[in-house]
């Protein structure tokens, strides 16, 4: 199964990363839907998950990021910066969204977790 996924995603992971980046932008700038049950700060969990997926796909897009720490950290910084830009755009481009420092923190936590998972997985793969 893993080989099949690898074959399907070979040379296409960059397009997946770009698609996820655009999808996060779309979700962040569209008018939000209201849910019948409100859970306090659940959106922070959504932010962390979204930016975790974003960071992992970008890390996988650059095979050199497995070996070079500077590439990993540049990608992580880029993802965090992207989250900050999206928060600023929410305030400037829309009337129904506002920027939130806690959203930026949640985005950063997702990126940090992606770095940890990415590093630990490749450390185990290299040990085999």
FENDA-V242758 format. One record per residue. N is the residue number from 1. SS is DSSP state (~ for helix, > for strand, _ for the rest). PSI is psi in whole degrees, 0 to 359 (999 if undefined). D_FIRST is the distance of its C-alpha to the first C-alpha in whole Angstrom. Layout:
<<N | SS | PSI | D_FIRST> <N | SS | PSI | D_FIRST>>
This chain:
<<1 | _ | 318 | 0> <2 | ~ | 323 | 4> <3 | ~ | 320 | 5> <4 | ~ | 315 | 5> <5 | ~ | 319 | 6> <6 | ~ | 318 | 9> <7 | ~ | 317 | 10> <8 | ~ | 323 | 11> <9 | ~ | 353 | 12> <10 | _ | 129 | 14> <11 | _ | 7 | 18> <12 | _ | 353 | 17> <13 | ~ | 330 | 17> <14 | ~ | 319 | 21> <15 | ~ | 325 | 21> <16 | ~ | 316 | 19> <17 | ~ | 317 | 21> <18 | ~ | 318 | 24> <19 | ~ | 317 | 24> <20 | ~ | 321 | 23> <21 | ~ | 313 | 26> <22 | ~ | 323 | 28> <23 | ~ | 319 | 27> <24 | ~ | 320 | 28> <25 | ~ | 314 | 31> <26 | ~ | 311 | 32> <27 | ~ | 328 | 31> <28 | ~ | 334 | 33> <29 | ~ | 352 | 36> <30 | _ | 164 | 36> <31 | _ | 130 | 38> <32 | _ | 148 | 37> <33 | _ | 149 | 36> <34 | _ | 142 | 38> <35 | _ | 146 | 37> <36 | _ | 329 | 39> <37 | _ | 122 | 38> <38 | _ | 125 | 39> <39 | _ | 126 | 37> <40 | _ | 126 | 39> <41 | _ | 24 | 37> <42 | ~ | 335 | 33> <43 | ~ | 335 | 33> <44 | ~ | 325 | 33> <45 | ~ | 318 | 29> <46 | ~ | 318 | 28> <47 | ~ | 312 | 29> <48 | ~ | 318 | 28> <49 | ~ | 315 | 24> <50 | ~ | 316 | 25> <51 | ~ | 337 | 26> <52 | ~ | 310 | 23> <53 | ~ | 318 | 21> <54 | ~ | 310 | 23> <55 | ~ | 318 | 23> <56 | ~ | 316 | 20> <57 | ~ | 322 | 19> <58 | ~ | 322 | 22> <59 | ~ | 320 | 21> <60 | ~ | 338 | 18> <61 | ~ | 335 | 20> <62 | _ | 99 | 22> <63 | ~ | 333 | 21> <64 | ~ | 344 | 24> <65 | ~ | 346 | 24> <66 | ~ | 325 | 22> <67 | _ | 326 | 25> <68 | _ | 119 | 28> <69 | ~ | 326 | 29> <70 | ~ | 323 | 32> <71 | ~ | 316 | 29> <72 | ~ | 312 | 27> <73 | ~ | 330 | 30> <74 | ~ | 317 | 31> <75 | ~ | 316 | 28> <76 | ~ | 315 | 29> <77 | ~ | 318 | 32> <78 | ~ | 320 | 31> <79 | ~ | 318 | 29> <80 | ~ | 317 | 32> <81 | ~ | 319 | 35> <82 | ~ | 318 | 33> <83 | ~ | 322 | 33> <84 | ~ | 317 | 37> <85 | ~ | 317 | 37> <86 | ~ | 319 | 36> <87 | ~ | 319 | 38> <88 | ~ | 318 | 41> <89 | ~ | 325 | 40> <90 | ~ | 322 | 40> <91 | ~ | 321 | 44> <92 | ~ | 326 | 45> <93 | ~ | 338 | 43> <94 | _ | 158 | 43> <95 | _ | 349 | 46> <96 | _ | 1 | 44> <97 | _ | 151 | 42> <98 | _ | 155 | 43> <99 | _ | 149 | 41> <100 | _ | 128 | 41> <101 | ~ | 324 | 41> <102 | ~ | 330 | 38> <103 | ~ | 319 | 36> <104 | ~ | 319 | 36> <105 | ~ | 316 | 35> <106 | ~ | 319 | 32> <107 | ~ | 315 | 31> <108 | ~ | 322 | 32> <109 | ~ | 318 | 30> <110 | ~ | 318 | 27> <111 | ~ | 317 | 27> <112 | ~ | 317 | 28> <113 | ~ | 322 | 25> <114 | ~ | 318 | 23> <115 | ~ | 315 | 24> <116 | ~ | 313 | 24> <117 | ~ | 315 | 21> <118 | ~ | 313 | 20> <119 | ~ | 318 | 22> <120 | ~ | 323 | 21> <121 | ~ | 314 | 18> <122 | ~ | 335 | 19> <123 | ~ | 318 | 22> <124 | ~ | 322 | 19> <125 | ~ | 318 | 17> <126 | ~ | 335 | 20> <127 | ~ | 338 | 22> <128 | _ | 999 | 19>>
